């Protein structure tokens, strides 16, 4: 693996780990819906960090362990869909992680190209590209509205409806979600 690829892989690990740690902190600080929403996000951040580690670290156990964990997370997200469609993103994210865990060379800096099913990978790339663009535009809009003093409804991002209440500053939560979406997009592009 080249030095630039190794550096970018480690930066992705750091980005995902920091996002996971922030979400874990939200679980400890908050209660109710905000804590229930932050838990899967923390799991996703740490799972993405583990998957993005470059080289041969954990090559024998990483795929089965991450696959099993995210199969469980997908089942949990599917169960939560009873309460509303806003849990669909967690279901897509968990299934994406299962998909990448079992594709050879996927997402973790191994440098092998051509892994994965082109149709599935393409659909996931489109989903996460849209998620990142939409999340980025909401983050910019929220920041611009706050800078001009115009009231902006921070709870309307479609994720948990608790932003800014007891889960943490809404812009930081959105930035964390945007970072993880960007990380997922980068891991899919590395396939």
C-alpha positions in Angstrom: 0.0 0.0 0.0 1.3 3.4 -0.9 2.0 6.1 1.7 -0.9 8.4 0.5 -3.3 5.5 0.6 -2.1 4.5 4.1 -2.4 8.0 5.4 -5.9 8.5 4.0 -6.9 5.1 5.5 -5.7 6.1 8.9 -7.4 9.5 8.6 -10.6 7.7 7.9 -10.1 5.4 10.9 -9.5 8.5 13.1 -12.6 10.3 11.7 -14.9 7.3 12.3 -13.4 6.6 15.7 -13.9 10.2 16.8 -17.5 10.3 15.5 -18.2 7.0 17.3 -16.7 8.4 20.5 -18.8 11.5 20.3 -21.9 9.5 19.8 -21.0 7.2 22.7 -20.7 10.4 24.8 -24.2 11.4 23.7 -25.5 8.1 24.9 -24.0 8.7 28.3 -25.2 12.4 28.5 -28.7 12.0 27.1 -31.8 10.0 27.8 -34.9 8.8 25.9 -35.0 9.0 22.2 -31.7 10.9 21.9 -29.8 8.1 23.7 -31.5 5.4 21.6 -30.5 7.2 18.4 -26.9 7.8 19.5 -26.3 4.1 20.3 -26.5 2.8 16.8 -24.5 5.8 15.5 -21.7 5.0 18.0 -21.7 1.4 16.9 -21.5 2.5 13.3 -18.6 4.9 13.9 -16.6 2.3 15.8 -17.4 -0.4 13.2 -16.4 1.8 10.4 -13.1 2.6 12.1 -12.4 -1.1 12.6 -13.2 -1.8 9.0 -11.1 1.1 7.7 -7.9 -0.1 9.4 -5.3 -0.6 6.6 -3.2 -3.6 6.0 -3.7 -7.1 7.3 -4.7 -6.2 10.9 -7.5 -8.6 12.0 -7.9 -10.0 8.6 -9.0 -13.5 9.9 -11.6 -12.3 12.4 -12.6 -8.8 11.2 -15.1 -9.8 8.5 -17.1 -12.4 10.5 -17.2 -10.3 13.7 -18.2 -7.1 11.9 -20.7 -9.1 9.8 -22.3 -10.7 12.8 -22.4 -7.4 14.8 -24.0 -5.5 11.9 -26.5 -8.3 11.1 -27.7 -7.8 14.6 -27.7 -4.0 14.2 -29.7 -4.5 10.9 -32.3 -6.7 12.7 -32.5 -4.1 15.5 -33.0 -1.2 13.0 -35.6 -3.3 11.1 -37.5 -3.8 14.4 -37.3 0.0 15.1 -38.9 0.7 11.7 -42.2 -0.1 13.4 -41.9 3.3 15.1 -41.3 5.3 12.0 -39.4 5.5 8.7 -36.6 7.6 10.3 -34.8 4.4 11.3 -34.4 3.4 7.7 -31.0 5.1 7.5 -29.7 2.9 10.3 -31.0 -0.2 8.5 -29.3 0.9 5.2 -26.1 1.6 7.1 -26.0 -1.7 8.9 -26.7 -3.7 5.7 -24.0 -1.6 4.0 -21.5 -2.6 6.7 -22.5 -6.3 6.3 -22.1 -6.0 2.6 -18.6 -4.4 2.9 -17.5 -6.8 5.6 -17.9 -9.8 3.3 -16.6 -8.3 0.1 -12.9 -9.1 -0.4 -10.8 -6.0 -0.2 -13.7 -3.7 0.6 -13.4 -0.5 2.4 -10.4 -1.3 4.6 -7.5 0.0 2.5 -6.5 -3.4 1.1 -6.1 -1.8 -2.3 -7.8 -4.6 -4.3 -10.2 -3.2 -6.9 -13.3 -4.7 -8.5 -14.7 -6.1 -5.2 -18.4 -6.2 -4.7 -21.5 -6.4 -6.9 -21.5 -3.3 -9.2 -25.3 -2.8 -9.0 -25.3 -3.0 -5.2 -22.2 -0.9 -4.8 -23.5 1.7 -7.3 -26.8 2.0 -5.5 -25.1 2.4 -2.1 -22.8 5.0 -3.7 -25.8 7.0 -4.9 -27.5 6.7 -1.6 -24.5 7.9 0.4 -23.6 10.7 -2.1 -27.2 12.0 -1.7 -27.0 11.7 2.0 -23.7 13.6 2.2 -25.0 16.4 -0.1 -28.3 16.7 1.7 -26.6 16.6 5.1 -24.0 19.1 4.1 -26.6 21.5 2.8 -28.6 21.2 6.0 -25.4 21.8 8.1 -24.5 24.9 6.0 -28.1 26.2 6.2 -28.3 25.7 9.9 -24.9 27.5 10.4 -25.9 30.4 8.2 -29.3 30.8 9.9 -27.6 30.8 13.3 -25.0 33.4 12.1 -27.7 35.8 10.9 -29.9 35.4 14.0 -32.8 33.9 12.1 -34.5 31.2 14.1 -34.1 27.8 12.5 -35.9 24.6 13.5 -33.0 22.4 14.5 -35.1 19.3 15.2 -36.3 18.9 11.6 -33.4 16.8 10.2 -35.4 13.7 9.9 -33.2 11.5 12.1 -34.3 11.5 15.6 -36.2 14.8 16.3 -34.1 15.4 19.4 -31.3 17.5 18.0 -30.2 20.2 20.4 -32.5 19.0 23.2 -30.6 16.6 25.3 -28.3 14.9 22.7 -25.9 17.8 22.2 -25.6 20.8 19.9 -27.6 20.2 16.7 -24.8 21.3 14.4 -22.3 19.0 16.0 -24.7 16.1 15.8 -25.3 16.8 12.1 -21.5 17.2 11.5 -21.0 13.8 13.1 -23.6 12.2 10.9 -22.1 13.9 7.9 -18.6 12.7 8.8 -19.9 9.1 9.1 -21.8 9.4 5.8 -18.6 10.7 4.1 -16.6 7.9 5.6 -19.1 5.3 4.3 -18.9 6.9 0.9 -15.1 6.8 1.0 -15.1 3.1 2.0 -17.5 2.3 -0.8 -15.3 4.1 -3.3 -12.3 2.1 -2.1 -14.0 -1.1 -3.0 
